[in-house]
Amino acid sequence: MKALIVDDERLARNELRRLLAAHPDIVVAGEARNVDEAEARLRELPIDLVFLDIQMPGATGFDLIERLDRVPLVIFTTAYDEYAVRAFEVSAFDYLLKPIRPERLARTLERTRAAWDASRGAAGAPAQAPQGRVFIRDGERCWLIDPVEIALLEAEGNYTRVCFGANRPLVARTLQSLEARLDPAMFFRASRTHIVNLHMVEGVEPGVDGAYTVVMRGGGRVPVSRRQSRRLRESLSL
């Protein structure tokens, strides 16, 4: 796994590098001293795991997560335990208090490897980075989810309702901007206002004038425009 260390203190970065040397499968691909540098590194490099400090000049580790469209595995590293609850609210993989103990880091990395292996699928599949998670915020509530968990995206003006599980947060992004970041092999633009996850579709019902309605898991129905119904027939070989 390729890792990025984000910490404003050089000695802290060096110490974490030293500890990680005992785990040769974790390759430190880069470092960053602040959120701006970290954001740039994450856009430049194929990073799988981020060791992220929280308190840094200018912006916090939480601010970094909110800026990213896709979020790798995150392990917070901080000297302050008061952030632990919030860290897990944004689905951080783990939370390490400084000074980091070698045995505590080893336990965390065991769990990290298990998550990594699970993301690669069946044995024998080519090794690849797990798909980046999506950070979603609605008011004070935050989620870090895998895109495959999203069943439906619905436009509401310049906002988008993102439906996953029992959650339906409204995010301050347009449907078009979100579509550009989704896998077109998984997500289908059903109409001007809807994008559906094809993996969440249980059935297709014919309608008038050749248009379809897709039936989602749980029984929800999403109308498909006539133009997109033709594309849906081709993609599903109907």
N, C-alpha and C positions, 0 to 999 in steps of 0.2 A: 504494500500500500504506500502511496505517496502522500506525505504529510507536509503541512504548512504550520510553522510556529509563529504565533502572533503575540508579541509582548513588547512593551516599550522599554523594558530593562534588558540590557545586553547580557548581564550576568545570569538572569533567569533563562534567557534563550540558550545560553551556553550550557547551563546545568541540565536543561531538558534534553539538549542534544546528547550530552554525556550519558544520561539515563537511557535514552533510546538506542544508544550504541549496543546495548545488551540484547536488542531485538532487531536483528538484521533484516527482517522482512518489512520493517517500517523504515522507509527511505525518506529522509528530510529533503524535500525538493526545493524548499525556500523558506525565507523568514520575512517578517514584516514588523515594523516598529509601531504602527498605528493602523487605524481602520482604513484610511485612504490607501496606504500601501498594500494592506491585505486584500482590499477589493480589487486592486490592479493585478496582484499576483493570482487571485482566483480566476480572473478572466483570461490570464495568459497561460496558466499551467493546469494540467489535468490532476487536480488535487482530490484525494479521496477522504482525507481525515485532517481536521483542523484542531490544533491545540490553541485555544483562544483565551487570552487574558480578558478580564472584564473592564477594569478601570484603566483607561489610557487617555493621554491628552487629546482633547478635541472631540472624541466620540467613544462610546463604550462598545464592548463586544456584542451587546444586544443590538446596538445600532447597525453593526455590520450585518448581522443576520437579516435585519429588516430590509437592508438595501439589496440583498441578493435575490435573483430570480430562482436560482437553483442552489440548494444548500447541501454540502457534503456532511459526513458524520462530524459532529462537533463535540469536543471534550473541553469544557471550561477549566482553566487553570487560574486560580486566584488566591490571594491571602485572606479573603473575607468570606466567612461562611454565611453572611446575611443574604447573599444572592442565590443561595441554593434552590429555594422554592421557585423563584422566577426562572432559574435556569431550566428546571424540569418542566415548567409550564410551556416553554418553547421547545420542548422535546430534545434537549441536549442529551447526547449519548451518555455522558458522565460528567462528574464535577470533582476536580481534584484540588485539594487545598495545598497551598505552598507552606513550607517546603514539601515537595512531592516525595513520598517514600517509594523506594524501588519496588517493594512488594505490592503496594497499592496500585502503582502504574502497571505492574505485570498482570494483576487481576483485571484491570480495565481493558488491557490489550487482548486478553483472552476473549472477553465478550465482544470486543471490536472485530476480532478475526471471525468469530462465529457469525456475526451480522454480515460481514463481508462475504463469507462463504455462502450464506443463504441468498445473498443478492445475486450471486453468479449462477444460481439455478442448478440444474442437474449436473451430476459428475460428468466430466468429460467436455463440458461446454467450454469454449474459449474464455480465458480470463479477461475480464473487462471491469471497468469501474462501475459501481452501482449507479443507477440513474439518480441524478441530483434531486433532492427533495425541494418542495415548494414552501416558502414561508407565507403564511396567510395571517392577516391581522384584521380584526373587526373590533374597534374600540379598545378595551383593555384585554380582550381575549386573543391569544396567539396559538397558532398551530404550525408544526412542521410535518408535512405529509408527503408520501410518495405520490407522484401524479396518477399512478394507476388506481389510487383510492378515489379519485374524483369521478363522480358519475355524470354530472351535468353542470354546465356553466350557462347562466341565463343573464342577458343584458338587461340592465335597468338604468336607462340613460347613459351617463358616462361612468356608471358603476357596473359591477358584475356580481351576481349571486353565485357563489361556488358551493355546490352540493356534494357532500361526502359523508357517508354514514348518516347520523342523525343531525349533522351540522349543516347550516345554510348561511354562512357569514357573507356579508356584503363588503366587497373590497373596492378600493378607490382606483380601479383600473378598468379601461374599456375592454370589451370582449375581443376586439381586434388585436389589442396589444397582448392579451393573454394567449390568443390563438397562435401568434408567431412563436411562442415558446413551448408549444405542445407538440407531441409526436403525431404527425399526420396519419401514421399507420394505425394509431389507437383512437384519436379524437376526430370526430366528423362534424363538419359545419352543417347542421340540419336546416338552419334558416338564418335570417338576419339577426335573430335574437337568441339562438340556441346552439350550443356545441355539446355533443353527446360522446361519452366513452363507449365505443363499440363493444368493449369487453363487458359492459354492464347492460347490454341490450338483450332482452329475453325473447323478443318476437317483433314482427313487423306486420302491421295491419294495412290492407289496401284501402284507399279512400277515393273520393271523386276526382275526375280529370287526371288520373294516374299518380296522384300524390299519395304518400304513405304517412303512417303514424308509427313511431317506434315505441315499443312497450319496454320500459326499463324494469330492472329488478325491483321488487317491491310494489309494482303495479303502476308506477307513474307513466304517463303518456306524453310524448313530445311530437308535435306536428312537424313534418318535413315539407319544405316548399317543393313545388312541382319540378323546378330546375334541379334542386338537390336530390329529389327522389330518383331522377335518372342516374345521378352519380352513385347514389346508395345502391341501386340495383346492380351497377357495375362492380362496386367494391365488395358486395356480398354475393355476387353471382346469382341474383334472383331471376 
